[in-house]
Amino acid sequence: MRNSLNKSAFRLISASYIDGFMVHLEFQDGKEFDLDLGKDLNSIRGPLVDPLKDKDVLSKLRVEYGALVFPTGLDYGADVLRLWCENGTVADQKQTDKLAEQYCLQNSQSCCAA
């Protein structure tokens, strides 16, 4: 994303592993979602991602400072996760940027300045 969304807009407070690449996420505003991270995790390779193909490693996820963190060091910011959850699926960078812009316009936020 060009800039982070309003930091107080979305805060991840808990996350749990479900199965496969599916995780359950709970945000500070009380909304909960199940999100399949498989589309993103299967599209990239490297030492932070490859071990997550093992569900025993993936299942050791945790929330730190409002971000979803995996034992390999890979993390997802709560703002991106929330956009994906609201969209119903993981999106690539270009689509995620569009989702952020739409969110800012709909919520009169000045968080998407170039």
Backbone hydrogen bonds in HBPLUS format (Angstrom, degrees):
<---DONOR---> <-ACCEPTOR-->    atom                        ^
c    i                          cat <-CA-CA->   ^        H-A-AA   ^      H-
h    n   atom  resd res      DA  || num        DHA   H-A  angle D-A-AA Bond
n    s   type  num  typ     dist DA aas  dist angle  dist       angle   num
A0009-ALA N   A0006-ASN O   2.88 MM   3  5.33 155.0  1.94 116.5 124.8     1
A0028-GLN N   A0011-ARG O   2.70 MM  17  5.30 149.0  1.79 155.6 166.4     2
A0013-ILE N   A0026-GLU O   2.84 MM  13  5.84 166.9  1.85 154.7 159.3     3
A0014-SER N   A0026-GLU O   3.30 MM  12  5.18 155.1  2.36 140.9 139.5     4
A0026-GLU N   A0014-SER O   2.90 MM  12  5.18 158.8  1.95 155.8 152.0     5
A0016-SER N   A0024-HIS O   2.90 MM   8  5.15 149.3  2.00 142.5 150.9     6
A0024-HIS N   A0016-SER O   2.76 MM   8  5.15 167.7  1.77 156.6 161.0     7
A0018-ILE N   A0022-MET O   2.94 MM   4  5.39 160.4  1.97 152.3 147.1     8
A0022-MET N   A0019-ASP O   2.74 MM   3  5.32 158.9  1.79 148.5 149.4     9
A0037-LEU N   A0021-PHE O   2.98 MM  16  5.29 167.9  2.00 138.2 134.5    10
A0023-VAL N   A0035-LEU O   2.91 MM  12  5.43 161.1  1.94 145.5 150.1    11
A0035-LEU N   A0023-VAL O   2.83 MM  12  5.43 161.4  1.87 158.7 164.4    12
A0025-LEU N   A0033-PHE O   2.76 MM   8  5.30 169.5  1.77 164.5 168.3    13
A0033-PHE N   A0025-LEU O   2.91 MM   8  5.30 155.7  1.97 149.9 157.7    14
A0027-PHE N   A0031-LYS O   2.93 MM   4  5.53 172.1  1.93 168.0 170.5    15
A0030-GLY N   A0027-PHE O   2.85 MM   3  5.55 155.8  1.91 126.5 129.7    16
A0040-ASP N   A0037-LEU O   3.13 MM   3  5.57 121.8  2.48 109.3 122.2    17
A0041-LEU N   A0037-LEU O   2.91 MM   4  6.08 177.1  1.91 166.5 166.3    18
A0042-ASN N   A0038-GLY O   2.82 MM   4  5.60 150.3  1.90 145.9 152.0    19
A0043-SER N   A0040-ASP O   3.03 MM   3  5.20 148.4  2.13 103.9 113.8    20
A0049-VAL N   A0046-GLY O   3.08 MM   3  5.42 139.5  2.25 107.9 119.1    21
A0050-ASP N   A0046-GLY O   2.80 MM   4  5.63 166.7  1.82 167.0 171.6    22
A0052-LEU N   A0049-VAL O   2.79 MM   3  5.37 143.6  1.93 120.9 132.4    23
A0053-LYS N   A0050-ASP O   3.16 MM   3  5.77 168.3  2.18 119.1 122.2    24
A0054-ASP N   A0051-PRO O   3.17 MM   3  5.87 165.7  2.19 116.1 120.5    25
A0057-VAL N   A0054-ASP O   2.92 MM   3  5.49 136.6  2.11 115.4 126.5    26
A0058-LEU N   A0054-ASP O   3.00 MM   4  6.27 167.8  2.01 155.5 158.7    27
A0059-SER N   A0055-LYS O   2.87 MM   4  5.65 153.6  1.94 137.2 143.7    28
A0060-LYS N   A0057-VAL O   3.10 MM   3  5.60 161.9  2.13 114.7 120.5    29
A0062-ARG N   A0069-VAL O   2.88 MM   7  5.34 147.5  1.99 153.0 162.1    30
A0069-VAL N   A0062-ARG O   2.80 MM   7  5.34 176.9  1.80 165.8 166.0    31
A0064-GLU N   A0067-ALA O   2.96 MM   3  5.34 156.1  2.02 151.1 156.9    32
A0067-ALA N   A0064-GLU O   2.90 MM   3  5.34 167.2  1.92 121.2 125.6    33
A0068-LEU N   A0076-TYR O   2.96 MM   8  5.15 154.1  2.03 160.1 158.5    34
A0076-TYR N   A0068-LEU O   2.82 MM   8  5.15 151.5  1.90 145.8 155.4    35
A0070-PHE N   A0074-LEU O   2.87 MM   4  5.43 159.0  1.92 167.3 172.4    36
A0073-GLY N   A0070-PHE O   2.95 MM   3  5.57 164.0  1.97 123.5 128.8    37
A0081-LEU N   A0077-GLY O   3.11 MM   4  6.39 168.8  2.12 154.9 158.3    38
A0082-ARG N   A0078-ALA O   2.87 MM   4  5.97 160.2  1.91 148.5 153.7    39
A0083-LEU N   A0079-ASP O   3.07 MM   4  6.28 158.5  2.12 143.6 149.2    40
A0084-TRP N   A0080-VAL O   2.96 MM   4  6.22 164.1  1.99 155.3 159.3    41
A0085-CYS N   A0081-LEU O   2.81 MM   4  6.05 157.6  1.86 150.2 157.1    42
A0086-GLU N   A0082-ARG O   2.85 MM   4  6.04 168.2  1.86 155.5 158.1    43
A0087-ASN N   A0083-LEU O   2.92 MM   4  6.04 142.1  2.07 141.5 152.5    44
A0088-GLY N   A0084-TRP O   2.85 MM   4  6.01 124.2  2.16 140.0 154.9    45
A0089-THR N   A0084-TRP O   3.13 MM   5  5.32 123.4  2.47 150.5 150.9    46
A0088-GLY N   A0085-CYS O   3.07 MM   3  5.00 136.5  2.27  95.1 107.6    47
A0096-THR N   A0092-ASP O   2.82 MM   4  5.99 156.4  1.88 157.0 165.0    48
A0097-ASP N   A0093-GLN O   2.91 MM   4  6.12 156.8  1.96 150.5 155.9    49
A0098-LYS N   A0094-LYS O   3.14 MM   4  6.45 152.7  2.21 142.0 149.2    50
A0099-LEU N   A0095-GLN O   2.89 MM   4  6.18 155.3  1.95 149.1 156.0    51
A0100-ALA N   A0096-THR O   2.93 MM   4  6.20 154.7  2.00 149.0 155.6    52
A0101-GLU N   A0097-ASP O   3.00 MM   4  6.28 158.1  2.05 148.0 153.6    53
A0102-GLN N   A0098-LYS O   2.93 MM   4  6.18 161.2  1.96 151.7 156.7    54
A0103-TYR N   A0099-LEU O   2.90 MM   4  6.11 158.6  1.95 148.1 154.2    55
A0104-CYS N   A0100-ALA O   2.96 MM   4  6.19 163.7  1.99 151.6 155.5    56
A0105-LEU N   A0101-GLU O   2.96 MM   4  6.19 159.4  2.00 150.6 156.1    57
A0106-GLN N   A0102-GLN O   2.90 MM   4  6.05 164.3  1.92 153.5 157.8    58
A0107-ASN N   A0103-TYR O   2.96 MM   4  6.04 141.0  2.11 146.0 156.4    59
A0109-GLN N   A0104-CYS O   2.83 MM   5  4.60 159.8  1.87 139.3 143.0    60
A0108-SER N   A0105-LEU O   3.44 MM   3  5.16 169.8  2.45 100.6 101.9    61
